Amino acid sequence: MTTTAPVQSKITYTSANVDWELFHRQFDEALARVRGGAQLGRDYPLYINGEAIASTAAPIVDTSPIDTSVVLGRFATANPSHVDRAVAAARAVQPAWAHRGWRDRVAILRKAAALIRDRKFELAAVMSLEVGKSRLESMGDAEESADLIDYYCQQMEDAGGFVRQMAKVTPVERNTDVLRPYGVFACIAPFNFPLALSTGMSSAALVAGNAVVYKPAEDAPWTGLKLYEVYRDAGVPAGVFNYLSGHGSEAGEALWRHPGIDGVVFTGSKDVGMRIYRGLSTQWIKPCLLELGGKNAAIVTASADLDAAAEGVTRSAFGLQNQKCSATSRVYVHHNVAPAFIAKLLEKARALKAGDPTERDVFFGPVINAEAVEKFERAVARARKEGEILLGGARLAGERFDRGHFVAPTIAKLPLASQLFTEELFVPLLAVGEVSGLEQAIAETNKADYGLTAGIFSKRAEEIERFFDEVEAGVCYVNKRTGATTGAWPGAQPFTGWKGSGSTGKGGCGPYYVAQFMREQSRTVIEA
């Protein structure tokens, strides 16, 4: 049963002014309901055209990375025939959804945002169990989801439904510019922000008048199902949003390749994103909105507040175990302040509380799965060979760690030539390198294929201005103690990937996002 949350301050990824005792009490209550309710460990179907659909394939057994013996649910596995059926359902209902009018769509989606806020503690508890998010991270994910819907609805309202009267060339004509939906979007989501990214991508497509076929990450089907329930309960018509749990190699591949798909919105790895980008447009060009991760650098200059820099880097490097597209995964520090900075960095990293992230005050939880553990161990072996492990470098052991996918927060001092400075890992290994100055730091930052986020710590205005002018990243932060390269929020920091981190140059959380789910039509009427 879904329970409405009592009034509570908004939690963001960098919240400070919060009644924490009330927050933890409400989280504990929601966690007990989720763990003790009938929904844990159940069999769950697909949802196509509003109908529960079973699959004969072996289900996805969704286990918690905190304790892999805990089965959260068994989720039906979609195959290409399910994809066919979902796309057909979406195509059948999309014209009516588009013609319903933007004001009605906005009203329904605002109801969805309200439902997320009502259910936010339950949603946060589910995400904490399913993905290994801390309480703060999981609640931030839920809050951001609601704010994303409201922000994209506001874009539609501010633009008057994206209908604009244009100039006249002759006195007898009336010219109107209209943005119209493409049709049906495939929405393929990652595990790390299983609600916020799924909600942001899908709600922008929906408010624009498109129908959506949605595939959540294999590691987060339960959170994805919760989003389906929100849209259903808010009044999104059957078939307008379809839920397909399944494997990326089968359901995901069949979905984006389906000829009935008019566009794709995807967040995930660069390799998969580039394959979608190259393969999507065959008969004609289709919209392909991609957010493809990052290899995000923090620069610590000789003038930096080293305590703020160490705290900001620690929070961004080890929040959600570095499994964020925006996580700080490398640091370039001026050699004059490197010893002092590294000492502070190690002190703050050692102070992080690791454990079950559903518990209060735990900051650092497990990585998502066994493959992530293996990737971590390979990266650590390379770091030992090429440089020096300053902290961590092993699996965490002990009763509370042995049942899950726990590895230690790891810091390595490496030569700048190491590929660990440019390869996206998505595991908690932070590479630290020394530089001679800002010019070298920016040059090293820009060597990576990625260009999502970047941060600098400096007290000199000219250094900050040069950083903004020369760094190749879409989201830039200066002196951010609460997270050197992380913490973007709807309407505050547009989340735009440059280079190998994105495809359109305009990102989610920003003012140009919704318009990308529509195409322009010019209408000229000659008035007699």
Secondary structure, DSSP 8 states (H G I E B T S, - for coil): ------------TT--SS-HHHHHHHHHHHHHHHHHSTTTTEEE-EEETTEEE--SS--EEEE-SS-TT-EEEEE----HHHHHHHHHHHHHHHHHHHHT-HHHHHHHHHHHHHHHHHTHHHHHHHHHHHH---HHHHHHHHHHHHHHHHHHHHHHHHTTTTEEE---SSTTEEEEEEEEE-SEEEEE--SSSTTHHHHHHHHHHHHTT-EEEEE--TT-HHHHHHHHHHHHHHT--TTTEEE----IIIIIHHHHH-TT--EEEEES-HHHHHHHHHHH-SSS---EEEE----EEEEE-TTS-HHHHHHHHHHHHHGGGG-STT-EEEEEEETTTHHHHHHHHHHHHHT--BS-TTSTT--B---SSHHHHHHHHHHHHHHHHHSEEEE--SB--SHHHHTTT-B--EEEE--TT-GGGTS---SSEEEEEEESSHHHHHHHHTTSSEESEEEEE-S-HHHHHHHHHH---SEEEES-TT-SS----TTTS-B--EETTBSSS--BTSTTTGGGGEEEEEEEEE--
